[in-house]
Each structure stands twice: as C-alpha cells, then as structure tokens.
Amino acid sequence: MNPDEILPTRGSDPDATSARMAPWDVPRTETKQRALVWIAALFVAAGVVLTWTWSGQLRDGNLAIAGDAFYSFAAARSIAWDGDIDLTNQLMVLGDRWGLGQAPATDGTRFPVRELGPALIMVPGLWVHHLLHAPMQDAPRYAAILGSACLGLCLLAVGWALRRACPESPPRARFIAALFPLGFVVPFYSLGHVGYPHALDATVCALIFGAVATRRRPALIGLAIAAGVLVRMQNFLWLLWPLLLCARAPAGARRRELARCLTTTCVSLLGLAPQAIMAVAHPGSDIGPIRWGASFFDLHDLGGDLWTVLAGRHGLWSATPLAVVASLGLVVAVRTAAPPRSDPGLPASPQVALPAVVVALAMVTLMATVRDPSGGHAFGARRLAGLTPILAFGMLRFMERAATSPPSTRRFVEATVFGLIAINLARTAAAISGALPLAP
C-alpha cells in the first residue's frame, strides 16, 4: 500500500484527514492503481511483441525508420556504432532521404537534423543488435524495442501524474482518465511509426505535468522540462506554467516564485546542451544543429491554420474525438470552484487547470504557425502528443462531473469513452497494417 494515499502531508492532522476521507476508500484506490500497473505491463509486453512482429514483416521502413524518423535512426546508429554524433558515415551508407543533411559544418561534420531524445532511446536496442551479430536489415527492429514500450510507460506516467495532482479524485474516474493515451495518438507512434518522437514525448510530458502540478522542487521541474526539450524543443512551452504561477502570486510571495521560476528555466536549458556543444565544437553550418529558423514558420493564415490543427484531417478533435471530451473537461476544471481539500497545500482544480490550458493553447498556436499545420501524412494530431497528460487531466474532471450525474448517465458516459478508445485502437491497427491510408 502506498503511504501517500493515507498519510497526511506536513502540517495536517491524521485524525482530521481520516474523518474527511471521501466514500471511496484506500483499498479501492490501491486496487485501481494495481489494475493500471497490470494494464501498463501488458501493453509494454504486447508493444514489444507486436512491433517486433510487424517490423519483421515490413522491412521497407514503414515502422522504426518511417519518414523523418530516418534521421533519428541515422543518429542512433552513429552514437551506438561510431561513438559520435557526426552523421557523415551514416548518410553515406543510408543516403540522405529528404536532403536535410546538406549543410555540414566547416570541418565537414553533418549534424543530427532532429532532437537527440528519439535517437537516444534507439541506442540500447542497437547495442543489443551489435552484441548478437544480428543481420543488418534487422537493425530497425532492435532500435524500436524501447520505443514500443512507451505506450505502457505512458499509461503509468499519466496514472502517476493524475494520482499526484488529483489525490482526492474518485479512483474510478482517475483510472478511466489514465487510459486516455489509448484513445489518442500514443498507440500508433508506439506500435507503428516507433521512430517518431510522439509516444516518447507523451510519456516525458506526463512526468513534466506531474512535477509542475504538484510543485516539486524547481530544479526537479527543470530537469523534467530539459528531458522534454531533448525530445521535442516545443516543450520549452511548459515554462509558461511556472511563469504564470509567478505572475499570479501574491506580492509577498512573488520574489520566492520568481526565484523558483528562474531556477527552473536555467536547469531546463540543459535540454539544449547537446545542440549547443555541437554548434561550438563544429561551427560554420548554414543551418546548425538547432533548425528552428524563421523559414520554419508561416503566419499568413493563422486563423485557418488554427482550425486545421483542431479540426482538420489530422486535427486534435476530428482525428481523435476523445480529445473533445477531454477539452470539455478542461473547461469544467477552469470554471469549477476549488473543492474542499483535506490538506490546504494540495493543488486545487483551477490552480492546475488554468496553467494547463495556457500551455495547451500555446502548443496549439505554435503548431498552427509551422509551414504544414496539417502534420503531413500522419495519424491524428501527432505534433500535439505532448498534450496527453493535460487532456487526461481534462478527462478526469469530465468523469468527475459525470460521476455526480444519475447512474444511467454515468454509465452512458463511461461506455462512450471506452467505445472511443476501442475505435482508436482499431484505427491504429488498420493504419499500421496499411488498411487505413494516411496519405490524403
């Protein structure tokens, strides 16, 4: 049994805490948590087996090295087998699929063209491939092993984040909300296009959400954001959370909040350390190792692009309808007054919901400014995978509201949620097998 479920936090009275416990008790909470762990373990094992099987049948690059993941795979090979991050040798062997490695440094070094996080998660599998002297054509299968486990790990991370941020929520509602990744883009990018960073992004962002929502130490939050930046640079937007808390802090606490925010920001910059070191050690590239230049963005039709991101062919709401339910839950969370807390130090719903919504809106806006807001030949709103824990939080608030409705309404809502999850998993399998085409 986890003592965090029953022991009071600092400054609270154990007897008073026990007296104010909700009808759902500790044994039921522990049961739901154990069920989530078993489900996550099942998806870890199934993910590895399915990805290994499917990638063996599709050796044409449709899994671990699909699309832009080709460059992450090349970087992983360079780290694992060459012991460096110069892609010159790898691009000579593999070719330059999209011509993105054509801006070498003065000394000829060719930089990785994507963040290093997705490449690093492939390295252990490639080491195993090397130790076993496996056939070279099987290298993508080995590279995908850890990435294919991200679906189960994401379920665990989201469950942990919701449990820490919403400790007094009904266990049933929290359990259902923790299953939100199954109804989003995470399964496809954990079981299908594993080399893309989106399943890993969702997992790391769940850890960030848990850290910022429970106001962990600033350095710890900074390390979590740094890990997120190593996967996707857009995760710097999570810094809006502590910035908003600093801006909304009372005058007497503003200096302390500012110090926390500065500490978090400074530590989070470690996420750019690999690119910065490469730029200093190998200058002269026209593009450099950080490829977010002005040409990456297009503000010509921002309103239309926002609609594309939300409701286009690969939109957040249109491609994954469960996100509509989660978005409604976020609205409920922002508008709902804070419930009574057994410990005043615990975060209340609006205190979590408002900064969460700000981060979500910032990410949606950023994705609307890029040159191709539709996300290309994608499955769902892949670039918004980092919103997984925020949407799961919205799902939790929606399920809490449904729990106060008549039993028939609550059962209908739960059946709808599970139905949308089942539909998403079926579409995921169809997309991986090619029965559901991703191209327009």
C-alpha positions in Angstrom: 0.0 0.0 0.0 1.3 3.4 -0.9 1.6 5.6 2.3 0.9 8.7 0.2 -2.7 7.6 -0.1 -3.3 7.5 3.7 -0.6 9.6 5.5 -1.2 13.3 5.8 1.2 15.8 4.4 3.2 18.2 6.6 1.0 20.2 8.9 -2.2 18.2 8.7 -3.9 16.2 11.4 -4.1 12.4 10.8 -7.4 12.0 12.6 -8.9 15.0 10.8 -7.7 13.7 7.5 -9.2 10.3 8.1 -12.5 11.9 9.1 -12.7 13.9 5.9 -11.9 11.0 3.6 -14.4 10.5 0.7 -16.6 7.4 0.5 -14.1 5.8 -1.9 -11.6 4.3 0.5 -7.9 3.4 0.4 -8.3 -0.3 -0.6 -10.3 0.7 -3.6 -7.7 3.3 -4.6 -4.9 0.7 -4.2 -6.9 -1.8 -6.4 -7.4 0.8 -9.2 -3.7 1.6 -9.1 -2.7 -2.0 -9.2 -5.0 -2.6 -12.1 -3.4 0.3 -14.0 0.1 -1.2 -13.4 -1.0 -4.6 -14.7 -2.6 -3.0 -17.8 0.6 -0.9 -18.4 2.8 -4.0 -18.0 0.5 -5.8 -20.5 0.9 -3.0 -23.1 4.7 -2.9 -22.6 4.9 -6.6 -23.4 2.4 -6.5 -26.2 4.0 -3.4 -27.6 7.4 -5.1 -27.9 6.0 -8.3 -29.4 3.7 -6.6 -31.9 6.3 -4.1 -33.0 8.9 -6.8 -33.4 6.4 -8.9 -35.4 5.1 -6.1 -37.6 8.6 -4.6 -38.3 9.8 -8.0 -39.4 7.0 -8.1 -41.9 7.5 -4.5 -43.1 11.2 -4.2 -43.7 10.7 -1.3 -46.2 11.0 1.3 -43.5 7.3 1.7 -42.5 8.0 1.4 -38.8 11.0 2.4 -36.9 12.5 4.5 -39.7 9.4 5.8 -41.3 9.5 9.4 -42.7 11.6 11.8 -40.7 12.5 9.1 -38.2 15.1 8.0 -40.7 17.3 10.8 -39.4 16.8 9.8 -35.8 17.7 6.2 -36.8 20.9 7.5 -38.5 21.8 9.5 -35.4 21.2 6.4 -33.2 23.5 4.3 -35.4 26.2 7.0 -35.3 26.0 7.1 -31.4 25.8 3.3 -31.0 28.3 2.2 -33.6 30.5 5.1 -34.4 30.6 6.6 -30.9 30.0 10.2 -32.2 27.2 12.4 -33.4 28.7 13.1 -36.9 26.2 11.7 -39.5 28.7 11.7 -42.3 29.3 8.0 -42.3 25.7 7.1 -41.8 24.4 9.3 -44.6 27.0 7.8 -46.9 25.6 4.3 -46.1 21.9 5.1 -45.8 21.6 8.0 -48.1 20.0 11.4 -47.3 16.3 10.6 -47.7 15.0 14.2 -47.6 18.2 16.1 -48.3 18.3 17.5 -44.8 21.9 16.7 -44.1 23.2 19.0 -46.8 24.5 21.8 -44.6 27.7 20.5 -43.0 29.9 22.4 -40.6 33.2 23.9 -41.8 35.1 20.7 -40.8 32.6 18.5 -42.7 30.6 17.4 -39.7 27.0 16.7 -40.5 24.7 17.3 -37.5 21.7 15.3 -36.5 18.7 17.1 -38.0 16.3 16.3 -35.2 16.4 16.4 -31.4 18.5 13.7 -29.9 16.0 12.2 -27.5 14.3 9.9 -30.1 17.8 8.7 -31.2 19.0 8.0 -27.7 16.1 5.7 -27.0 17.1 3.6 -30.0 20.7 3.2 -28.9 20.3 0.3 -26.4 18.5 -1.8 -28.9 21.2 -1.2 -31.5 23.8 -2.2 -28.9 21.9 -5.5 -28.4 21.8 -5.9 -32.2 25.6 -5.5 -32.3 26.2 -7.9 -29.5 24.1 -10.6 -31.1 25.7 -10.0 -34.6 22.1 -9.9 -36.0 21.5 -9.3 -39.7 21.9 -5.6 -40.7 18.4 -5.4 -42.1 17.0 -6.2 -38.6 18.6 -3.1 -37.1 15.3 -1.1 -37.2 13.6 -3.9 -35.3 16.1 -3.7 -32.5 16.1 0.1 -32.5 12.3 0.0 -31.9 12.3 -2.1 -28.8 12.3 0.7 -26.1 10.1 2.9 -28.2 7.5 0.2 -28.4 7.3 0.1 -24.6 6.4 3.7 -24.4 2.6 3.0 -24.6 2.7 1.1 -21.3 5.1 3.5 -19.8 2.9 6.4 -20.8 -0.1 4.8 -19.1 2.0 4.5 -15.9 3.3 8.1 -16.2 -0.2 9.6 -16.8 -1.6 7.5 -13.9 1.2 8.7 -11.6 0.7 12.3 -12.7 -3.1 12.3 -12.1 -2.7 10.5 -8.8 -0.2 13.1 -7.5 -2.0 16.1 -9.0 -5.6 15.0 -8.0 -5.2 12.8 -4.9 -8.8 13.2 -3.8 -10.4 12.4 -7.1 -12.6 9.2 -7.2 -10.4 6.2 -8.1 -12.8 5.1 -10.8 -12.7 8.4 -12.6 -8.9 8.6 -12.2 -8.5 5.1 -13.6 -10.6 5.9 -16.7 -8.8 9.2 -17.2 -5.4 7.4 -17.0 -6.5 5.3 -20.0 -6.8 8.4 -22.2 -3.5 7.7 -24.1 -5.2 4.6 -25.6 -7.7 6.9 -27.3 -5.1 9.3 -28.5 -2.1 9.1 -30.9 0.2 7.3 -28.5 -0.6 3.7 -29.6 0.2 4.4 -33.2 3.5 6.0 -32.5 4.5 3.3 -30.0 3.4 0.3 -32.1 3.6 1.7 -35.6 6.0 4.6 -36.5 8.1 4.0 -33.4 11.0 6.1 -34.6 8.9 9.3 -34.4 9.2 11.0 -31.0 5.5 11.3 -30.2 4.9 8.4 -27.9 8.1 9.3 -26.0 7.0 12.9 -26.0 3.7 12.0 -24.3 5.5 9.9 -21.7 8.0 12.6 -20.8 5.3 15.3 -20.8 3.3 13.2 -18.3 6.3 13.4 -16.0 6.6 17.2 -16.5 2.9 17.6 -15.8 3.2 15.6 -12.6 6.2 17.7 -11.5 4.7 21.1 -12.2 1.2 20.3 -11.0 2.4 19.2 -7.6 5.0 22.0 -7.4 8.1 19.8 -6.9 11.4 21.4 -6.4 12.3 23.9 -9.1 15.5 22.0 -10.2 13.5 18.8 -10.5 10.9 20.5 -12.7 13.7 22.0 -14.7 15.2 18.6 -15.3 11.9 17.2 -16.4 11.4 20.0 -18.9 15.0 19.6 -20.1 14.2 15.9 -20.8 11.2 17.1 -22.7 13.2 19.6 -24.7 15.7 16.8 -25.6 12.7 15.0 -27.2 10.9 18.0 -28.7 12.0 21.6 -28.4 8.4 22.8 -28.3 8.4 21.5 -24.7 10.0 24.8 -23.6 6.4 26.0 -23.6 5.9 24.1 -20.3 7.9 27.0 -18.7 4.7 29.0 -19.1 3.3 27.1 -16.2 5.8 28.4 -13.5 5.8 31.8 -15.3 2.0 32.1 -14.8 2.2 31.0 -11.2 4.9 33.7 -10.7 2.7 36.3 -12.3 -0.4 35.3 -10.2 1.5 35.0 -6.9 0.6 37.5 -4.1 3.0 40.3 -3.7 4.6 38.8 -0.6 5.4 35.5 -2.3 6.4 36.9 -5.8 10.1 37.1 -5.1 10.1 33.4 -4.0 8.1 32.4 -7.1 10.4 34.4 -9.3 13.5 32.6 -7.8 11.7 29.2 -8.4 10.9 30.2 -12.0 14.5 31.3 -12.8 15.9 28.1 -11.3 13.5 26.0 -13.4 14.3 27.9 -16.5 18.1 27.7 -16.1 18.0 24.0 -15.4 15.7 23.4 -18.4 18.3 24.9 -20.7 20.2 21.7 -20.2 17.9 20.2 -22.8 19.7 22.3 -25.4 23.2 21.4 -24.2 23.9 18.8 -26.9 23.0 21.1 -29.7 24.9 24.0 -28.1 28.0 21.9 -27.7 27.8 20.7 -31.3 27.4 24.3 -32.5 30.5 25.4 -30.6 32.7 22.4 -31.4 31.7 22.4 -35.1 30.9 25.9 -36.3 30.2 27.0 -39.9 26.9 25.2 -40.8 24.3 27.4 -42.5 21.5 25.7 -40.5 23.3 24.4 -37.4 22.1 21.8 -35.0 19.1 23.9 -33.9 16.9 24.0 -37.0 14.1 26.3 -35.9 14.9 29.2 -38.3 12.4 31.8 -39.4 11.6 29.8 -42.5 10.1 27.1 -40.3 7.1 29.4 -39.5 4.3 30.8 -41.6 1.8 33.3 -40.1 -0.1 34.0 -43.4 -3.4 32.4 -42.4 -3.2 31.8 -38.7 -6.9 31.6 -38.1 -7.4 29.0 -40.8 -4.3 27.1 -39.6 -5.6 27.0 -36.1 -8.8 25.4 -37.4 -6.7 22.9 -39.3 -4.8 21.9 -36.2 -8.0 21.5 -34.2 -10.5 20.2 -36.8 -8.6 19.4 -40.0 -8.0 16.0 -41.4 -5.3 15.3 -38.8 -6.9 17.7 -36.2 -6.9 17.3 -32.5 -10.7 16.9 -32.3 -11.6 15.5 -35.7 -9.0 12.7 -35.7 -9.2 11.7 -32.0 -12.8 12.5 -30.8 -11.9 11.6 -27.2 -9.9 14.8 -27.1 -13.2 16.7 -27.5 -14.4 15.1 -24.2 -11.1 16.0 -22.6 -11.3 19.6 -23.8 -14.7 20.0 -22.3 -13.3 18.6 -19.1 -10.6 21.3 -19.1 -13.3 24.0 -19.5 -15.2 22.4 -16.5 -11.9 22.4 -14.5 -11.2 26.1 -15.1 -14.8 27.2 -14.3 -15.3 25.0 -11.3 -14.6 26.3 -7.8 -11.9 24.6 -5.9 -13.3 21.6 -3.9 -12.7 21.3 -0.2 -9.2 19.9 0.5 -8.1 17.7 3.4 -4.7 19.5 3.1 -4.6 23.2 2.1 -1.2 22.5 0.5 -2.7 20.2 -2.2 -3.3 21.8 -5.6 -6.9 22.8 -6.3 -8.5 22.2 -9.7 -8.3 25.8 -11.1 -4.7 26.1 -9.9 -3.8 23.2 -12.1 -6.3 23.7 -14.9 -5.5 27.4 -15.8 -1.8 26.9 -16.4 -2.5 23.6 -18.1 -4.9 25.3 -20.5 -2.4 28.1 -21.1 0.3 25.5 -22.1 -2.2 23.7 -24.3 -3.2 26.8 -26.1 0.4 27.8 -26.6 1.2 24.4 -28.1 -1.8 24.5 -30.4 -0.9 28.0 -31.6 2.7 27.0 -32.2 1.6 24.1 -34.3 -0.6 26.4 -36.3 2.4 28.6 -37.2 4.5 25.9 -38.9 4.6 25.6 -42.6 2.5 22.4 -42.7 0.0 22.6 -39.9 -1.9 19.5 -41.1 1.1 17.4 -39.9 1.7 15.7 -43.2 0.9 12.0 -43.7 0.2 11.5 -40.1 -2.1 9.5 -37.7 -4.1 12.0 -35.7 -2.7 15.2 -34.2 0.8 13.7 -33.7 2.5 17.0 -33.0 0.2 17.6 -30.0 1.1 14.3 -28.4 2.7 16.3 -25.6 -0.7 17.4 -24.5 -1.6 13.8 -23.5 -1.3 14.5 -19.7 -3.2 17.8 -19.9 -6.0 16.1 -21.9 -6.0 13.2 -19.4 -6.5 15.8 -16.6 -9.4 17.2 -18.6 -10.8 13.7 -19.0 -10.6 13.2 -15.2 -12.6 16.4 -14.5 -15.2 15.4 -17.1 -15.5 11.9 -15.5 -15.8 13.5 -12.0 -18.7 15.6 -13.3 -20.3 12.6 -14.9 -19.9 10.7 -11.5 -22.4 13.2 -9.9 -25.0 12.5 -12.6 -27.7 9.8 -12.4 -26.3 6.3 -12.8 -27.7 5.8 -16.3 -25.9 9.0 -17.5 -22.7 7.9 -15.8 -22.8 4.5 -17.4 -23.5 6.1 -20.8 -20.5 8.4 -20.5 -18.2 5.6 -19.5 -19.5 3.4 -22.3 -18.8 6.3 -24.8 -15.3 6.7 -23.5 -14.5 3.0 -23.8 -16.1 2.9 -27.2 -13.9 5.8 -28.5 -10.8 4.1 -27.1 -11.8 0.8 -28.9 -12.4 2.7 -32.1 -9.0 4.4 -31.9 -7.2 1.2 -31.2 -8.9 -0.4 -34.2 -8.0 2.5 -36.4 -4.4 2.2 -35.1 -4.2 -1.4 -36.1 -5.7 -0.6 -39.5 -3.2 2.3 -40.1 -0.2 0.1 -39.2 -1.3 -2.7 -41.5 -2.0 -0.3 -44.3 -5.7 -0.9 -44.4 -6.2 2.8 -43.4 -4.2 5.0 -45.7 -2.5 8.0 -44.0 -1.8 10.0 -47.2 -4.6 12.3 -48.5 
